[in-house]
Amino acid sequence: MIIIVFLLFAVAASAQPTWQLLTYEWRAADLHTACIPSATDVLFAGEHGTVVRYDVILQRSVKVRGSRWDPDLHGMVIARGGIIVGVGDDGTVVRSTDGGTTWSTSVLEKKTNFLCAAVMPETGQIMAAGTGGVLYRSVDGVEWGRSTMPSTRPRAIGAAGGHTLLLLDELGMVYRSDDEGTTWQPPVTLKQGTTYCSMSVRGRSVVVGGIGAMATSDDGGLTFRQDSTFYYLSVTGIGHMNDSVVVATAWRKDVWYPVHLLSRDGGTTWRKSKSFDLLAGPVVVSPDYPRAVICGDDGVYRVARSLTVDDMTFDMSGFGRGPSTNGLPSAGFSRIVARNRERLLCVRGYTDLVRSQDSGITFQSLLSTGDNRILDVVEAGTRTIICAGDSSWTVKEGNRTYGKSAARLWTSQDDGRTWAVHRWSSSRAASMTVSERGVVHVAAYGFRMRSDDGGATFDSLAGPIGSMSIATSSPGLLVLAGTSFATSTDDGTTWDTTALPQGMWFANGCRILAHDDIRIVGTHTEPGRYVTAMWKTSDKGKTWSEEWRVPSSWTYFTANGLDASDDRHIAIYGSGPAVAYTADGGTTWSWLSYELQSYYPVATAEWADGDHLLVPSGRDIYEVDCSPSASSAPPSQIDDASGAVLSCIPNPAGDQTTITAPAGIRWIAITDMQGMDVQDRARIGMDGGVVRLLTTDLPNGVYAIACGDEHGDVHSVRLVVLH
């Protein structure tokens, strides 16, 4: 279940709009490595020194170490005696002797970043490989010896039986040492011109993967066989289940969806299965337990509780949340359409259309397009939904590899129950709009599509320009923007084409506001730099005036598009990720950026119900309330059914929070999201209607707080704890 959590952020606007995170999933660090110390536990490690312990039986996660300023961890192994050792940046070594409950930290060499680790089976030596050709070894993780190795950028090391140690360099060179790293043989060079990311070693079976490359060896790394079928995949993780069964993950390079791979013959042949539900990251397999895990970004991971080698079934899990209960894909939101604040149509991972009718608390799956991407969504009437996008694939001709695409439209005239597919042989359907007369217009690269029957049938029309965005208004004004600019006053029958503003080479978005004022956003060139700006025309492109440009402090921002509900409410979104918005016609502008918990550009933003701006970012949807009264009530405040107000300030809470409740409070209860009572772990001070809650002993997460008063009424609020 996706939980509503209220967060307040400081923004630049004078009105100080309030923020609400509509869909909440635990904010966590990227996970780089893992180990499996027992049949019931998995330890994950990664960004900011984070170590997370996952209970396979209870399907719960607890963060056991790490803080915002800790160096990243990249490798983790289990040594003899159950000692767990993790290595990372700035020469950091973390060590646990109690299964990961408590940890000690030491620094071996501040200027060295340890990138991988392994354990030698014969001697139990822990090997840690770092940048600059540094190799450290230890038996217990306390006393370390230093030596050198031939690679300055190691990506993986592995024990190939006995005293043999293999080292994979990111440039595709495999070094072999038969005396545990004391001396090294000349390297075996794999495919040149590519970057290698991962290696798995089990006995004499070695499998190595990288960007567009996969190679296997059955003689302990002396010779390798290249697999030419991996030219379109970027391999991110490999793990041996046993001597013959190998699991791997990869990203398809042209459309970037995850692919899972299975080999039953040590990596000679592979079966590939695409899965939008899962992820592609480092793979860790236990030699002692029939279990495999995949690490991912933003604290998301997958755990195979009972790996089935026939279908590679993984449980969906994430740091701070259990398996998915709604069956939705875990990919982030790429598009959102809001009829109002309650009814949302969203695209997840560019392939799945979902709908929420309760402001993002729950979602219903409507459409999954498989290999095809959804780039835009419109509602043409009360029951008609239309999705526009493309199908992409890779073509290889000799030594040349390139991508191709073909436009696709999906239409439903029964509110998403059944769908029809319209196919074209080329181009890409990028943007749609519906005119006042109900005509559906689709902008594609090189041509347009038009439907006069609400999306039942479409006609293909020429140009007039290579367009990316399209907009309409009453009475019949239509605008196309892309490599050029065109307007139509007869609903797309005839067009007048004009030039973009001077220096602008492409328009990424357009909107028609009041009095036929048109705004476009794009990038134009100035001496020595590129500038993102919004321009205005009131005469259908004959003259232009610059209305807004990205501040010099945001030079990395590039616009993907804009949305405007009227001439006062405008939002420009794009890379960063970031959104610039105004609710007063451009007098003041605010930014939403650092609050967004994602690395990917914002692909859309949507104004709903006047002053409310909805912004999808990663796996979350943010809402900004720009109404004049937005700052009058803290967003953590909830009016319950009895009319009383229960609030937590601050929320999120670090070490403590103050709960303001109605007078005459009789009792208080605190539970986590699994319904477990955690009140014994929180220290509570109560004084009338004010409760002071110390949260230092509560793990990071979301908690439900309930209070009862003398009249028997129960008041509740959700509290986020972030240490």
Buried (B, 14 or more C-beta within 10 A) or exposed (E): EBBBBBBBBEBEBEBBBBBBBBBBBBBBBBBBBBBBBBEEBBBBBBBBBBBBBBEBEEBBBBBBBBEEEBBBBBBBBBBEEEBBBBBBBBBBBBBBBEBBEEBEEEEBBEEBBBBBBBBBBEBBBBBBBBBEBBBBBBBBBEEBEEBEBBBBBBBBBBBBBBBBBBBBBBBBBBBBBBEBBEEBEEBBEBBEEBBBBBBBBBBBBBBBBBBBBBBBBBEBBBEBEEBEEBBBBBBBBBBBBBEBBBBBBBBBBBBEBBBBBBBBEBBBEBEBEBBBBBBBBBBBBBEEBBBBBBBBBBBBBBBBBEBEBEEBEBBBBBBBBBEBEEEBBBBBBBBBBBBEBBBBBBBBBBBBBBBBBEBBBBBEBBBBBEEBBBBBBBBBEEEBBBBBBBBBEBEEEEEEBEEEBBBBBBBBBEBBEEBEEBEBEEBBBBBBBBBEEBBBBBBBBBBBBBBBEBBEEBEBBEBBBBBBBBBBBEEBBBBBBBBBBBBBBEBBEEBEEBEBBEEBEBBBBBBBBEEBBBBBBBBBEEEEEEBBBBBBBBEBBEEBEEBBBBEEEBEEBBBBBBBBBEBBBBBBBBBBBBBBBBBBEBEEBBBBBEBBBBBBBBBBBBBBBBBBBBBBBBBBBBBBBBBEEBBEBBBBBBEBEEEBBBBBEBBBBEEBBBBBBBEEBEEBBBBBBEEEEBBEBBBEEBEEBEBEBBBEEBBBBBBBBBBBBEEEBBBEBBBBBBB
